[in-house]
Amino acid sequence: MLNYDEKRSFIRMEIDCDITYKLADSDILHPGRCSSISGAGVSFIADRFFELGKAMEINVIPKSTVTPPMTAFIEVIRCTQQGESSYEIAATIKSIKGS
């Protein structure tokens, strides 16, 4: 058995699914790709840079219908360029929108 001391409050799950996001002050939806999610945060790939502290609404769209979609309000904590036109966005989940 491996001995691993998890430092996070919530376990991060690696996922690969579609995501849409929009800025808090906009109605324009943009597509992205979710790469990981936890009870406190999310990371996804976007086609543009976002400043730290930027507020957004995201909609995570799972591949399977067994898992329902999730809409959450997030705040960007990191934005790292991954390629010429892609960025990894790391964000804290501020709240989850109820159905």
N, CA, C and O atoms as a GROMACS GRO file, in nm:
protein
  396
    1MET      N    1   0.084  -0.118   0.000
    1MET     CA    2   0.000   0.000   0.000
    1MET      C    3   0.089   0.124   0.000
    1MET      O    4   0.184   0.133   0.077
    2LEU      N    5   0.056   0.219  -0.087
    2LEU     CA    6   0.131   0.343  -0.093
    2LEU      C    7   0.091   0.434   0.021
    2LEU      O    8  -0.026   0.442   0.058
    3ASN      N    9   0.188   0.502   0.076
    3ASN     CA   10   0.161   0.597   0.183
    3ASN      C   11   0.166   0.737   0.123
    3ASN      O   12   0.274   0.783   0.084
    4TYR      N   13   0.054   0.804   0.114
    4TYR     CA   14   0.047   0.936   0.052
    4TYR      C   15  -0.030   1.030   0.142
    4TYR      O   16  -0.143   1.002   0.182
    5ASP      N   17   0.032   1.141   0.174
    5ASP     CA   18  -0.030   1.240   0.261
    5ASP      C   19  -0.088   1.351   0.176
    5ASP      O   20  -0.014   1.438   0.129
    6GLU      N   21  -0.218   1.350   0.154
    6GLU     CA   22  -0.287   1.450   0.071
    6GLU      C   23  -0.293   1.582   0.146
    6GLU      O   24  -0.340   1.589   0.259
    7LYS      N   25  -0.244   1.687   0.081
    7LYS     CA   26  -0.242   1.820   0.142
    7LYS      C   27  -0.367   1.902   0.110
    7LYS      O   28  -0.393   2.003   0.175
    8ARG      N   29  -0.442   1.861   0.013
    8ARG     CA   30  -0.561   1.935  -0.029
    8ARG      C   31  -0.680   1.904   0.061
    8ARG      O   32  -0.689   1.796   0.120
    9SER      N   33  -0.770   2.000   0.072
    9SER     CA   34  -0.893   1.979   0.147
    9SER      C   35  -0.988   1.887   0.072
    9SER      O   36  -1.066   1.814   0.133
   10PHE      N   37  -0.982   1.892  -0.062
   10PHE     CA   38  -1.066   1.809  -0.147
   10PHE      C   39  -0.979   1.737  -0.249
   10PHE      O   40  -0.883   1.794  -0.300
   11ILE      N   41  -1.010   1.613  -0.278
   11ILE     CA   42  -0.936   1.536  -0.377
   11ILE      C   43  -0.967   1.591  -0.515
   11ILE      O   44  -1.083   1.617  -0.548
   12ARG      N   45  -0.864   1.608  -0.596
   12ARG     CA   46  -0.879   1.654  -0.734
   12ARG      C   47  -0.907   1.534  -0.824
   12ARG      O   48  -0.837   1.433  -0.816
   13MET      N   49  -1.008   1.547  -0.909
   13MET     CA   50  -1.040   1.442  -1.005
   13MET      C   51  -1.001   1.490  -1.144
   13MET      O   52  -1.044   1.596  -1.188
   14GLU      N   53  -0.919   1.410  -1.211
   14GLU     CA   54  -0.882   1.441  -1.349
   14GLU      C   55  -1.001   1.401  -1.437
   14GLU      O   56  -1.047   1.288  -1.431
   15ILE      N   57  -1.048   1.495  -1.518
   15ILE     CA   58  -1.159   1.466  -1.609
   15ILE      C   59  -1.126   1.527  -1.744
   15ILE      O   60  -1.035   1.609  -1.757
   16ASP      N   61  -1.200   1.487  -1.843
   16ASP     CA   62  -1.185   1.541  -1.977
   16ASP      C   63  -1.324   1.556  -2.036
   16ASP      O   64  -1.381   1.461  -2.089
   17CYS      N   65  -1.378   1.677  -2.025
   17CYS     CA   66  -1.512   1.700  -2.076
   17CYS      C   67  -1.527   1.845  -2.122
   17CYS      O   68  -1.444   1.930  -2.090
   18ASP      N   69  -1.632   1.870  -2.196
   18ASP     CA   70  -1.660   2.005  -2.245
   18ASP      C   71  -1.701   2.096  -2.131
   18ASP      O   72  -1.753   2.052  -2.028
   19ILE      N   73  -1.676   2.223  -2.152
   19ILE     CA   74  -1.715   2.325  -2.056
   19ILE      C   75  -1.752   2.450  -2.136
   19ILE      O   76  -1.694   2.477  -2.241
   20THR      N   77  -1.847   2.525  -2.086
   20THR     CA   78  -1.870   2.658  -2.141
   20THR      C   79  -1.846   2.757  -2.027
   20THR      O   80  -1.867   2.726  -1.910
   21TYR      N   81  -1.800   2.876  -2.064
   21TYR     CA   82  -1.776   2.977  -1.963
   21TYR      C   83  -1.814   3.114  -2.018
   21TYR      O   84  -1.813   3.137  -2.138
   22LYS      N   85  -1.848   3.202  -1.926
   22LYS     CA   86  -1.876   3.340  -1.962
   22LYS      C   87  -1.832   3.429  -1.847
   22LYS      O   88  -1.835   3.390  -1.731
   23LEU      N   89  -1.790   3.548  -1.883
   23LEU     CA   90  -1.751   3.645  -1.781
   23LEU      C   91  -1.874   3.687  -1.703
   23LEU      O   92  -1.985   3.682  -1.755
   24ALA      N   93  -1.855   3.728  -1.580
   24ALA     CA   94  -1.967   3.764  -1.493
   24ALA      C   95  -2.050   3.878  -1.550
   24ALA      O   96  -2.170   3.886  -1.524
   25ASP      N   97  -1.988   3.967  -1.627
   25ASP     CA   98  -2.060   4.082  -1.682
   25ASP      C   99  -2.098   4.064  -1.828
   25ASP      O  100  -2.116   4.162  -1.900
   26SER      N  101  -2.108   3.938  -1.875
   26SER     CA  102  -2.136   3.911  -2.015
   26SER      C  103  -2.235   3.796  -2.031
   26SER      O  104  -2.250   3.713  -1.941
   27ASP      N  105  -2.303   3.792  -2.144
   27ASP     CA  106  -2.391   3.681  -2.177
   27ASP      C  107  -2.332   3.593  -2.287
   27ASP      O  108  -2.396   3.498  -2.331
   28ILE      N  109  -2.210   3.623  -2.331
   28ILE     CA  110  -2.147   3.549  -2.440
   28ILE      C  111  -2.079   3.424  -2.386
   28ILE      O  112  -1.989   3.432  -2.302
   29LEU      N  113  -2.124   3.306  -2.434
   29LEU     CA  114  -2.066   3.179  -2.393
   29LEU      C  115  -1.947   3.144  -2.482
   29LEU      O  116  -1.950   3.167  -2.603
   30HIS      N  117  -1.843   3.090  -2.420
   30HIS     CA  118  -1.723   3.045  -2.490
   30HIS      C  119  -1.700   2.898  -2.458
   30HIS      O  120  -1.725   2.856  -2.344
   31PRO      N  121  -1.654   2.819  -2.554
   31PRO     CA  122  -1.625   2.678  -2.526
   31PRO      C  123  -1.486   2.660  -2.466
   31PRO      O  124  -1.396   2.739  -2.491
   32GLY      N  125  -1.472   2.554  -2.387
   32GLY     CA  126  -1.343   2.518  -2.331
   32GLY      C  127  -1.339   2.370  -2.304
   32GLY      O  128  -1.432   2.297  -2.340
   33ARG      N  129  -1.234   2.324  -2.240
   33ARG     CA  130  -1.218   2.183  -2.208
   33ARG      C  131  -1.175   2.170  -2.063
   33ARG      O  132  -1.068   2.218  -2.025
   34CYS      N  133  -1.259   2.106  -1.981
   34CYS     CA  134  -1.230   2.089  -1.839
   34CYS      C  135  -1.127   1.977  -1.822
   34CYS      O  136  -1.140   1.871  -1.883
   35SER      N  137  -1.025   2.001  -1.739
   35SER     CA  138  -0.922   1.900  -1.719
   35SER      C  139  -0.920   1.841  -1.579
   35SER      O  140  -0.881   1.726  -1.560
   36SER      N  141  -0.963   1.918  -1.479
   36SER     CA  142  -0.973   1.863  -1.344
   36SER      C  143  -1.072   1.946  -1.262
   36SER      O  144  -1.099   2.063  -1.291
   37ILE      N  145  -1.125   1.880  -1.160
   37ILE     CA  146  -1.223   1.947  -1.074
   37ILE      C  147  -1.212   1.888  -0.934
   37ILE      O  148  -1.177   1.771  -0.917
   38SER      N  149  -1.241   1.969  -0.834
   38SER     CA  150  -1.246   1.922  -0.695
   38SER      C  151  -1.361   1.993  -0.627
   38SER      O  152  -1.434   2.068  -0.692
   39GLY      N  153  -1.377   1.971  -0.500
   39GLY     CA  154  -1.483   2.038  -0.427
   39GLY      C  155  -1.459   2.188  -0.410
   39GLY      O  156  -1.551   2.262  -0.377
   40ALA      N  157  -1.335   2.232  -0.434
   40ALA     CA  158  -1.302   2.372  -0.413
   40ALA      C  159  -1.254   2.445  -0.538
   40ALA      O  160  -1.246   2.568  -0.539
   41GLY      N  161  -1.221   2.370  -0.645
   41GLY     CA  162  -1.165   2.436  -0.762
   41GLY      C  163  -1.183   2.359  -0.890
   41GLY      O  164  -1.233   2.246  -0.892
   42VAL      N  165  -1.140   2.423  -0.998
   42VAL     CA  166  -1.154   2.365  -1.131
   42VAL      C  167  -1.040   2.417  -1.217
   42VAL      O  168  -0.991   2.528  -1.196
   43SER      N  169  -0.997   2.337  -1.313
   43SER     CA  170  -0.904   2.387  -1.414
   43SER      C  171  -0.958   2.349  -1.550
   43SER      O  172  -1.014   2.241  -1.569
   44PHE      N  173  -0.938   2.439  -1.645
   44PHE     CA  174  -0.986   2.414  -1.781
   44PHE      C  175  -0.898   2.488  -1.881
   44PHE      O  176  -0.823   2.578  -1.847
   45ILE      N  177  -0.911   2.446  -2.006
   45ILE     CA  178  -0.836   2.505  -2.116
   45ILE      C  179  -0.928   2.602  -2.190
   45ILE      O  180  -1.040   2.569  -2.226
   46ALA      N  181  -0.877   2.724  -2.210
   46ALA     CA  182  -0.951   2.828  -2.281
   46ALA      C  183  -0.861   2.882  -2.392
   46ALA      O  184  -0.741   2.855  -2.396
   47ASP      N  185  -0.921   2.959  -2.482
   47ASP     CA  186  -0.845   3.013  -2.594
   47ASP      C  187  -0.798   3.156  -2.572
   47ASP      O  188  -0.754   3.223  -2.666
   48ARG      N  189  -0.807   3.202  -2.449
   48ARG     CA  190  -0.762   3.339  -2.420
   48ARG      C  191  -0.712   3.352  -2.277
   48ARG      O  192  -0.741   3.267  -2.191
   49PHE      N  193  -0.638   3.456  -2.252
   49PHE     CA  194  -0.581   3.485  -2.122
   49PHE      C  195  -0.685   3.556  -2.034
   49PHE      O  196  -0.764   3.637  -2.083
   50PHE      N  197  -0.686   3.524  -1.904
   50PHE     CA  198  -0.772   3.592  -1.808
   50PHE      C  199  -0.689   3.641  -1.691
   50PHE      O  200  -0.600   3.570  -1.643
   51GLU      N  201  -0.717   3.761  -1.646
   51GLU     CA  202  -0.647   3.819  -1.532
   51GLU      C  203  -0.689   3.750  -1.402
   51GLU      O  204  -0.802   3.701  -1.391
   52LEU      N  205  -0.599   3.748  -1.307
   52LEU     CA  206  -0.630   3.692  -1.176
   52LEU      C  207  -0.742   3.772  -1.112
   52LEU      O  208  -0.747   3.895  -1.124
   53GLY      N  209  -0.833   3.702  -1.046
   53GLY     CA  210  -0.946   3.768  -0.981
   53GLY      C  211  -1.068   3.782  -1.070
   53GLY      O  212  -1.174   3.824  -1.023
   54LYS      N  213  -1.056   3.748  -1.199
   54LYS     CA  214  -1.169   3.760  -1.292
   54LYS      C  215  -1.280   3.663  -1.249
   54LYS      O  216  -1.253   3.546  -1.222
   55ALA      N  217  -1.403   3.713  -1.243
   55ALA     CA  218  -1.519   3.631  -1.205
   55ALA      C  219  -1.586   3.576  -1.330
   55ALA      O  220  -1.602   3.646  -1.429
   56MET      N  221  -1.624   3.449  -1.324
   56MET     CA  222  -1.688   3.382  -1.437
   56MET      C  223  -1.797   3.288  -1.389
   56MET      O  224  -1.805   3.253  -1.271
   57GLU      N  225  -1.881   3.249  -1.483
   57GLU     CA  226  -1.976   3.141  -1.462
   57GLU      C  227  -1.937   3.031  -1.559
   57GLU      O  228  -1.914   3.057  -1.677
   58ILE      N  229  -1.928   2.907  -1.509
   58ILE     CA  230  -1.894   2.794  -1.594
   58ILE      C  231  -2.006   2.691  -1.591
   58ILE      O  232  -2.084   2.683  -1.496
   59ASN      N  233  -2.013   2.612  -1.697
   59ASN     CA  234  -2.106   2.501  -1.703
   59ASN      C  235  -2.025   2.379  -1.748
   59ASN      O  236  -1.981   2.372  -1.862
   60VAL      N  237  -2.006   2.284  -1.657
   60VAL     CA  238  -1.933   2.161  -1.686
   60VAL      C  239  -2.031   2.061  -1.744
   60VAL      O  240  -2.135   2.032  -1.685
   61ILE      N  241  -1.997   2.008  -1.862
   61ILE     CA  242  -2.086   1.918  -1.935
   61ILE      C  243  -2.022   1.778  -1.940
   61ILE      O  244  -1.939   1.753  -2.027
   62PRO      N  245  -2.060   1.688  -1.849
   62PRO     CA  246  -2.000   1.554  -1.845
   62PRO      C  247  -2.030   1.475  -1.972
   62PRO      O  248  -2.129   1.500  -2.042
   63LYS      N  249  -1.942   1.379  -2.001
   63LYS     CA  250  -1.960   1.293  -2.119
   63LYS      C  251  -2.077   1.198  -2.100
   63LYS      O  252  -2.144   1.161  -2.196
   64SER      N  253  -2.100   1.157  -1.977
   64SER     CA  254  -2.204   1.058  -1.947
   64SER      C  255  -2.328   1.127  -1.891
   64SER      O  256  -2.318   1.224  -1.816
   65THR      N  257  -2.444   1.077  -1.927
   65THR     CA  258  -2.569   1.132  -1.874
   65THR      C  259  -2.594   1.088  -1.729
   65THR      O  260  -2.686   1.138  -1.664
   66VAL      N  261  -2.513   0.994  -1.679
   66VAL     CA  262  -2.524   0.948  -1.541
   66VAL      C  263  -2.488   1.063  -1.445
   66VAL      O  264  -2.547   1.076  -1.338
   67THR      N  265  -2.392   1.144  -1.486
   67THR     CA  266  -2.350   1.259  -1.406
   67THR      C  267  -2.418   1.384  -1.460
   67THR      O  268  -2.405   1.414  -1.578
   68PRO      N  269  -2.489   1.457  -1.376
   68PRO     CA  270  -2.556   1.578  -1.424
   68PRO      C  271  -2.458   1.692  -1.450
   68PRO      O  272  -2.350   1.695  -1.391
   69PRO      N  273  -2.493   1.785  -1.539
   69PRO     CA  274  -2.408   1.902  -1.560
   69PRO      C  275  -2.402   1.987  -1.433
   69PRO      O  276  -2.489   1.978  -1.347
   70MET      N  277  -2.297   2.068  -1.424
   70MET     CA  278  -2.280   2.154  -1.307
   70MET      C  279  -2.254   2.296  -1.352
   70MET      O  280  -2.171   2.320  -1.440
   71THR      N  281  -2.324   2.390  -1.294
   71THR     CA  282  -2.300   2.532  -1.318
   71THR      C  283  -2.245   2.592  -1.190
   71THR      O  284  -2.300   2.572  -1.082
   72ALA      N  285  -2.134   2.666  -1.203
   72ALA     CA  286  -2.068   2.722  -1.085
   72ALA      C  287  -2.017   2.862  -1.115
   72ALA      O  288  -1.994   2.899  -1.230
   73PHE      N  289  -2.001   2.938  -1.009
   73PHE     CA  290  -1.940   3.070  -1.017
   73PHE      C  291  -1.798   3.057  -0.966
   73PHE      O  292  -1.776   3.003  -0.857
   74ILE      N  293  -1.701   3.106  -1.044
   74ILE     CA  294  -1.560   3.085  -1.012
   74ILE      C  295  -1.483   3.216  -1.013
   74ILE      O  296  -1.530   3.319  -1.063
   75GLU      N  297  -1.362   3.210  -0.957
   75GLU     CA  298  -1.270   3.323  -0.961
   75GLU      C  299  -1.134   3.270  -1.005
   75GLU      O  300  -1.082   3.175  -0.946
   76VAL      N  301  -1.076   3.331  -1.108
   76VAL     CA  302  -0.948   3.288  -1.163
   76VAL      C  303  -0.836   3.313  -1.063
   76VAL      O  304  -0.822   3.423  -1.010
   77ILE      N  305  -0.754   3.209  -1.038
   77ILE     CA  306  -0.639   3.225  -0.949
   77ILE      C  307  -0.507   3.204  -1.024
   77ILE      O  308  -0.400   3.241  -0.973
   78ARG      N  309  -0.513   3.145  -1.144
   78ARG     CA  310  -0.391   3.125  -1.224
   78ARG      C  311  -0.430   3.112  -1.370
   78ARG      O  312  -0.534   3.054  -1.403
   79CYS      N  313  -0.346   3.166  -1.457
   79CYS     CA  314  -0.366   3.154  -1.602
   79CYS      C  315  -0.229   3.131  -1.664
   79CYS      O  316  -0.143   3.218  -1.659
   80THR      N  317  -0.210   3.013  -1.722
   80THR     CA  318  -0.081   2.973  -1.776
   80THR      C  319  -0.094   2.941  -1.924
   80THR      O  320  -0.178   2.861  -1.963
   81GLN      N  321  -0.010   3.005  -2.006
   81GLN     CA  322  -0.016   2.978  -2.150
   81GLN      C  323   0.034   2.837  -2.176
   81GLN      O  324   0.138   2.796  -2.126
   82GLN      N  325  -0.043   2.761  -2.256
   82GLN     CA  326  -0.012   2.622  -2.288
   82GLN      C  327   0.040   2.604  -2.430
   82GLN      O  328   0.116   2.511  -2.457
   83GLY      N  329   0.002   2.690  -2.517
   83GLY     CA  330   0.041   2.684  -2.658
   83GLY      C  331   0.023   2.822  -2.716
   83GLY      O  332   0.005   2.920  -2.644
   84GLU      N  333   0.028   2.829  -2.848
   84GLU     CA  334   0.015   2.959  -2.912
   84GLU      C  335  -0.119   3.026  -2.883
   84GLU      O  336  -0.126   3.148  -2.869
   85SER      N  337  -0.224   2.946  -2.874
   85SER     CA  338  -0.357   3.006  -2.850
   85SER      C  339  -0.438   2.926  -2.749
   85SER      O  340  -0.560   2.915  -2.763
   86SER      N  341  -0.373   2.870  -2.648
   86SER     CA  342  -0.448   2.802  -2.543
   86SER      C  343  -0.386   2.833  -2.407
   86SER      O  344  -0.264   2.848  -2.392
   87TYR      N  345  -0.474   2.842  -2.308
   87TYR     CA  346  -0.435   2.878  -2.172
   87TYR      C  347  -0.501   2.784  -2.074
   87TYR      O  348  -0.617   2.748  -2.090
   88GLU      N  349  -0.427   2.744  -1.971
   88GLU     CA  350  -0.486   2.666  -1.863
   88GLU      C  351  -0.531   2.764  -1.756
   88GLU      O  352  -0.451   2.841  -1.703
   89ILE      N  353  -0.659   2.760  -1.726
   89ILE     CA  354  -0.719   2.846  -1.625
   89ILE      C  355  -0.742   2.764  -1.500
   89ILE      O  356  -0.807   2.660  -1.505
   90ALA      N  357  -0.690   2.810  -1.387
   90ALA     CA  358  -0.718   2.748  -1.258
   90ALA      C  359  -0.803   2.847  -1.179
   90ALA      O  360  -0.773   2.967  -1.175
   91ALA      N  361  -0.907   2.796  -1.116
   91ALA     CA  362  -1.001   2.885  -1.047
   91ALA      C  363  -1.056   2.820  -0.921
   91ALA      O  364  -1.063   2.698  -0.911
   92THR      N  365  -1.094   2.904  -0.827
   92THR     CA  366  -1.162   2.855  -0.708
   92THR      C  367  -1.313   2.862  -0.735
   92THR      O  368  -1.361   2.954  -0.800
   93ILE      N  369  -1.385   2.763  -0.685
   93ILE     CA  370  -1.530   2.762  -0.698
   93ILE      C  371  -1.586   2.846  -0.582
   93ILE      O  372  -1.566   2.812  -0.465
   94LYS      N  373  -1.654   2.953  -0.615
   94LYS     CA  374  -1.713   3.040  -0.514
   94LYS      C  375  -1.850   2.990  -0.470
   94LYS      O  376  -1.884   2.997  -0.352
   95SER      N  377  -1.929   2.940  -0.567
   95SER     CA  378  -2.059   2.881  -0.535
   95SER      C  379  -2.106   2.797  -0.652
   95SER      O  380  -2.062   2.814  -0.766
   96ILE      N  381  -2.196   2.706  -0.621
   96ILE     CA  382  -2.255   2.620  -0.723
   96ILE      C  383  -2.400   2.662  -0.739
   96ILE      O  384  -2.475   2.676  -0.642
   97LYS      N  385  -2.439   2.682  -0.864
   97LYS     CA  386  -2.575   2.729  -0.894
   97LYS      C  387  -2.672   2.613  -0.878
   97LYS      O  388  -2.652   2.506  -0.935
   98GLY      N  389  -2.776   2.634  -0.801
   98GLY     CA  390  -2.878   2.533  -0.781
   98GLY      C  391  -2.968   2.519  -0.903
   98GLY      O  392  -2.977   2.610  -0.985
   99SER      N  393  -3.033   2.405  -0.913
   99SER     CA  394  -3.121   2.381  -1.028
   99SER      C  395  -3.259   2.440  -1.008
   99SER      O  396  -3.345   2.429  -1.096
   0.00000   0.00000   0.00000
